[in-house]
Amino acid sequence: MPTVQTVIDALEAFAPPSLALPDDRPRIGLHSGVRDGSVKKVGLVVDATLGALEAAKKKGAEMIIAHHPRFYRGCNSVSPHDPNGQRAVAIIQSGIAVYSAHTNLDIAPGGTNDCLANAVGLNVHKILMETSVERAVKLAVYVPKTHIDAVREALDDAGAGAIGNYSGCSFRSAGIGTFRAGPDTTPFLGKPGEFEEADEYKLETVVEARHRDRVVKAMLAAHPYEEVAYDIYELKNRVQTYGLGRWGELPATETVSDLAARVATATGSTMTQYSGKGKRKVRWCAVWAGAGAPVDQLAREQCDVVVTGEIGHHEVETLNDFGVDVITVGHGFSEELVLKPLAVELRRALPDVDFFVLEAGRIAMHNI
């Protein structure tokens, strides 16, 4: 039976907590519930509102995955007379586990920023604001000739050997390994106490740093030796760059008003707004899900327009002064695009669990 922890493991494989911004890391994770609780149904929302909680109850969900941390600014009281306290009491009494993936989901490949870029139809050229870089390690292991294919295949299956669009990348060189097994050993080759020479290969491959433990575990399981000689080298190679926002080229040149109308349809937004008169033609575009787009950087970029969730009056003024138009679709509308793709990803990982989007978790203003 899948558990809360099983779901957390699948979610964190997609959006690792290590990707979250440093000040956000204490706020994400399991907010309520027990890790060993059984799970059959999980509701996905942007905000774990009281309405979303009631909707989850009606659907029989044992768990909610929310984008925004429920108690982002803390909870100083659990009194039902305090709004935050009322929410805390309601969540605890419901028995529903609540988990939040916030900036880690914004930053993760396939997360909120990529989903907004897809909705805009953006041909992404780069990440707007780099937050971290994942580097590779090199694994070198010494393997007897009889097991070289088995160990190499185990490494490949565990995710080692990926370089760009190529997989299964490795290098081997032949040599002679020497050892003397101790008296209490059961060596794969030779006898205890006797000096041995073995025909071996040095098998080398690259591993994304986050997969290192998994790859080493798979390698040790496939290797025939009791004591496996292997080395891990830290590399400077960039495997993956992570960050917030995306910058690139629109499918075709269009006016700001036409782009705004197209984005409103793609996001389902009922509150899309744009700056200026709307007739200016744009081609180079930045997207930033939620709020907090870096105004100074956008002003320096070769950027015609930015599509975001929300932005302040003075920030719009600054961008307009530097020739950058602004389209806002509403904070929640810019982020909830990720919920359906995330549900698909989690269903693929956990087919015995029903993942679904809770519409009641949407907070959005509406234009008159």
N, C-alpha and C positions, 0 to 999 in steps of 0.2 A: 504493500500500500504506500503510495507517495505521501510524503510528509511536507510540512512547512519548509524544513531544511532542504528537502529535495528540490522544491520550487526555487528556493533561494540560490541553490547551487547552479541551476539552469539559468536563472536570471543573471547571476554574477559572472557566468561564463560569457554572456553576451555583453554585459556592461560592468566590467570589474570595478569594485569600489576604489581601487588604486587610481583610476582615471579621474575621480572626483577632485574638484578644487580643494586645496588643503583645509580651508575654513568650513567647507561643506561636509567633510568626511565624518565629523561627529554627529551630523544631523541625519545622515542616510542610514539605511539598514532596517532591522526589525524594530518597529515602534511598539507593538503589542502582540501578545500571543506566545505560544510555546513552540519550540522548534520541532519537537517530535509529534506534534498534532497531525492527524491524518488529513489529507486534502484530496477532494475530488473536483471541486469547482473553485475557480479563481476569477475575481472581477478586476478589470484594469481601468484606472481612472487617472485624470490629471490631479484632482483634489479629492481627498477622502472626506467629503462633507457629510453632514448628518443625513442628507438625502441619499448620497451614495451608499452609506451604511445601511439604510433601510432597503434600498434596492438590492444590495448584496444579500441581505437576510431573506428577502422574498425569493431570490433565485437559489437559495440554499448554498451560497458560497461560504467556504471556511476561511478564505483569505482574500485580501485586497492588495493589489500592487498599485501604489500611487506614485505619481511623478514628484509632486511637491511634498516635502516633509510636513507631516501634520502639525508638528509643534516646532516650526522653524525658529521662532523667537522664544522658545521655552514655554513652560507651563508652570505658573507660580502657585496655582491653586487647583484643587480637584473638587471644589464646591460646585454644586449644580447651578449656583447663582452667578458663576463666572463663565463667560462663553467658552474659553479654552477648557476650563474644568468640566463643563457640561459635555463637551466633545470627548474628553478623556474618559469620563464615567461611562458614556454611551458606548464607546469602543470596547472598554473592558467588559462591560456587562453583556455585550453582544457575543463575546467569545470568538470573534473573527480576528484573525491575525492581520496586522497591517504592516506592510513593508514599503519603504520609499527608495527609489532610485532617482536621484536628482541630477546633479551636474555630470555624474558618470554616464547617465543616459543621454544627456546633451552631447557629450564628447564622443561617445562610443561610435564606431563605424556602423551605419544603419540606424543611428539614434535620431533625436529630434531635429538636429540641424540638417542631417542628410535627408530626412523625410520632407522638411520644408523646401530644401533645394530641389528635390524631385517634384514636389507640387508646383514649383515655379517653372520647372523644365530647364533648370540651370545646368549648363555644361561646366562642371566644377573644375577650376584650374588649381585652386589651393585652399588650404585652411586659413581662415581669416586671422585667428589668434592662436598661436601654438601654445599648448599648455604642458606637454610632456613628449618625450621621445623614447620609444622602446628600442633597445639595442639587442643585438644577437650575442650568443655565446657559441663557442666551438666546442664540440664534444669529440674527444679522441679516445677510442677504446681498442684494446688488443684482444683479438678473437682468433681461436684456432680455425684453420682452413675449413674444417668440417662444418662449422656453424656460421660462417660468414654471411650466407644468404639469409639464414633465420634471424640473425641479429639485425642485419640491415633492414629487413622487412618490418621487424618490430619497431625500429626507429622511425621508419617511414609512416607506419600506421599510427604512431603516437604524435605525429606532426613535425618531426625533424626533417631537415633537408629541403625546406621551402626557400627559394630565392626568386623573388618577383613572381612571374607566372609559371615558373618551373617548380616541379616537386621531385622528390626522390634524389636530390643532389647529394653526392658523397664522393669521397676519394679514399682509395685503399693502397697501401704499399706493403710489400711482403718483407718479412724479416724472421729472425729467430728469437723466441722468448726463452728465458732461462728461469728456473726456480728450484727450490728444494722444499718439498712438503714436510710439515711437522709430523710428529708421531701420532697425533690425534686427529688427523685429517683423512678425508676420503677424496683424493685428487681425481679429476677427470682423466688426466694423463699421468702415467708413471706410478711410482710407489712412494709411500712415506719414507723420509730419510734419504732418498736417493736424489742426486742432482739430475735434472732433466733439461733437455732442450726440445722446444716445440716449434713447428712451423706455424707461424701466426701472421695475421694481417693487422696492420694499424688502420682502423676504419675511422675516418673523420667526416663530420657533418656539422651543419649549422643548425642552431635551435633558437627560436624566439625565447627571450629570457623568461617570459611568463609561463612557457611550456616546459621549462628545464626539469622540474621535479617529476612531471608526468613522463617525460622522455627517458630520464634516468631509470625510473621504476620499470618501464617497459623493457629497457635494455638489459637490466639485471635479471628480469624474469626469463628472457630468451637466452641469456648467456649460460654456457655449461659449467663455468668455473665456480668453485666455492668462493674464492676471493677474486674479484674482477679488478683488473688494473685499468683505470680510465682517468682522463684529465679533462677539466673544463677551463676554457680560456675566455676571459671577458674580451669582447671585441668593441670596436668603435663604430661598426657598421650600423646604420639606421635601418631598422626593419619596418617601423611604422611611426608616423608622426601623428599626434593627437591634438585636438584643440576645438575651440568654439567658433561658430560661424563658418560660412563657406563663401567663396568669391569666384566668379566666373562669368560666362557669356550666356546671354539669353538665346533661345533658338533663332530669333530674328529681331531686327530692330522694330520697336513698337512704341507707341506713346505711353506716358505714365498712366493715363486714365484707362487705356486698353489693358495694360499690364495689371492694374489694380482690379479691374473687372474679372480678368482671367484668374488671378490669385484668389479673389473672393469665392469664385465658383469652386476652385480646386480645394480650398480649405474649408468650405462650408461656412465661411465667416458672414455674420450678419452686421458687422460693424467696421467694415473696411473703410479706411480713409487714406487720402494721399495729399501731399503738399503741392503747392503751386497750382497753375491753371490746368495742368494735365496734358497739354498738347506737345510738350517737349518729348522728343524721341530719345529713347535710351537703348543701350545694348549691353553695357557692362554692369553687373548687378552683384550685390552682396546680400546674403540672407543671415538672419540672426534670430533663432527661435527664442521666445520668451521676451526678456528685457535685458538691458545693459549693453547694447551694441556700442563698441568703442568709437566714439565720435571722432576723436583726434586722428585715429588710424584711418577711418573711412574718409576723412577729409583729405588725407595724403594719398589715398589709393587712386588708381585710375578707375573710378567708380561713378556711374551715372545715377544709380538709384539703390536704395537699401530696402529690403522687405523684412519686417520684423514684427514681433508681437505688440510691443508698446514702447514708447519713447517719450521723454519729456519735452515740453514746449521749447525750452532754451536749447536743447540738443538739436531739435529740428531746425531752429533758427541758424545755429552754427553750420549745420550740414548744408542748408540752402545757400548760405553765404559762400560756401566753397563749391557750389554747383552740383550738390548731391540731393536728389529728390528722395522723399521718404514715403513708404507705403506701410501702414500698420493694419493688421488683421485682427488684433486682440490677442492678449497673452495666451489664453487657453487654446484658442483656435490654432495658433502657430505651433503648439506643442502636442495637441491630442492626435495629430497626424501619425504619431509614432505608435499609438495604441494597437491598431489593427495589425500592422506588420510585426509588432512585438508579440502579440497573441499567436500569430502564425509560427514565429520562431520558437516560442515556448511549447506549442503543441507538437512541433517536430521533435523537440527534445524529450517531451513527456506526453506521449500520445494517450495515456490513461487519464490525463487531467483535462478538464474542460476549461479553457481560457476564453473569456468574453469581455467585451467593452461595456462598461456601465455608463450609459448616457447621462444618468443623474449626477455624475461626477463633474459635469461641465459647469464652469462659472464664466458667463459671458454677458457683457452689456449689449444692448440692441439700439440701433439707430431708430429714431421716430419715423 
